Amino acid sequence: MKREFFEENRKELYKSLEPQSLVIMFAGHAPRKTNDEDYPFFTNRNFLYLTGVEQADTVLMAVTGKEGEYEEKLYILPPDAMKERWTGRRIKEAEAEELSGVHAFGYVGTFKEDMEKNIRSGNVKRVCLDFDEAFQNDGGNEAFALARELKETAPYIALENIHPQLKRQRTLKKPCEIEAMRKAEIITGAGIEAMMRASKPGMYEYQYKAEFDYALAQRGVLAPGFPSIISAGNNNFCIHYYDYRGQSKDGDMILNDVGAVWDYEINDVSRGWPCNGKFSERQKLLYQCAYNTSEYMFRTLKPGIPMKEVDNMVRKYNFEQLKQAGVCSNYEDIGTYMWHGGAHHVGFDVHDVVDAKERLTAPNMVFCVDVGIYHEEWGIGFRLEDNCLITENGCENLSHAIPRTIEQIEGIMGH
């Protein structure tokens, strides 16, 4: 992403706030893993969305003024030759400026002092923090920790949650985000096709994963956008399966729920296929139900639909398909075969944070249409996921080029 993207995101956030608001955003830190090792650092997605900077312990602070005016400053880690020798080079001011478009800098050691000066100045009426409820019980989350501290040291200052505003902004994708998603789809497709071509009875799940990871790495993606879910046979009945040690047996379905990331944009694609490359009659029956449901959604999704209804649309149509197939007779029983939601958004997160309560679908939203069917009695479980861009008059399936039909899958696999 170019720095203009991040500048626009910050300006939109500042514009939504009252004057005399003090905005503080944290990049986060890597939690401890073991005695002498941290987990790999993963930048807070909202901080990244606003700055483009991926460095632990970095802080953005801004004060809003009248008529859209603002002053902002980025606090980065100071140079430290010894630490950089062990853990890598730290970002310098010129690089951070080129990435983010922020022009004023300080070192993180001075952040607290500058924050307190702002609060004492009389020019600040509220402190705005990113209170994501997913982290409210995480004792190490910087936003919640700072809020607890301010309630003690500056109880006269109001606290405001900017997480809802950031969700509103991230709900609609900008052209550069959609372009990045298209690139990610191509890379994901290459990984899925590699698994299909290599597939055979007796293959281990970790071998499928190796095919996918290799295809991504050859295209410059060193890690997928989220932990890959790749399973065979009965392991398909664990929705979030990460063991990878199972072995496929002749006739087993292979489930994979995977996605590359490009320029921070993640996609989410699922394809199911028989490890031997040839669908059985029952596998065809269920797969066609999922395929017909997703095709219906691509014909139906358009601007103006209540966002909270999209998931119900998937469930209801898939039920009708399963009913026609003689699998399910009452809608009350759909939960026997559909174990999870039928749609979610993608973006900077694979389950992107969005403003969905009362909002209607609109151009530049990107849904993952997620049709899962799990028939334990038949031993068949899979899902079919595609990423759907809402356009002015309808929608576009961004993952259409990744083999989807029974004929396309069997063709890729040599049958």
Order of alpha helices (4+ residues) and beta strands (2+ residues): alpha-beta-beta-beta-alpha-beta-beta-alpha-alpha-beta-alpha-beta-alpha-beta-alpha-alpha-alpha-beta-beta-beta-beta-beta-alpha-alpha-beta-beta-beta-beta-alpha
